[in-house]
Amino acid sequence: MKKLLVIALVFVVISCTKNQNPRVLISTQLGDIEAEIYLDKAPVSASNFMQYVDSGRYNNDLACFYRIVRQDNQPDKPIKIEVIQGGYGKDSLIEIYQFPPIKHETTKETGILHNDGVLSMARMEPGTASSEFFICVGDQPELDFSGKRNPDGQGFATFGKVYKGMDVNRIKE
């Protein structure tokens, strides 16, 4: 039987000055994660994420880290990745709490690659990202623009990076 990992999240902006990107604290039962959000490099995706943080929509006991993608739990995927995914996790909650989807902002545009600790928007098709996001565990070049994880080759939209607390992301099921 598979265990479902659900880690409740609480987001707090820990610093933000006029010439500095915002930093957020993601508080979980397993420890804190601190991340810088790159408004300067990824204005569309970063602003979207900050809209969820600033509105408190991630602080309603419904947002959580709910999915761990590891090398050994993707049997049908030819391109393997490692990420931990957060947001609402259920379509019914996404429909209630999400803001409108955003324009897809590629890694080719932003220059922020899917390296260890990078935050990125989850999506189905380009232009469908909303509330769901993930943190890369290790470098994940197949998630970048022209990567092979998705057949459309557009990759996923990166927008920030963990600078403290990556050990929380290295949990095992």
Helices and strands as residue ranges (DSSP letters): E 7-8, E 10-15, E 23-28, E 31-37, H 43-55, E 64-69, G 71-73, E 83-87, H 91-97, H 107-110, E 118-121, E 133-136, G 141-143, E 158-164, H 166-169
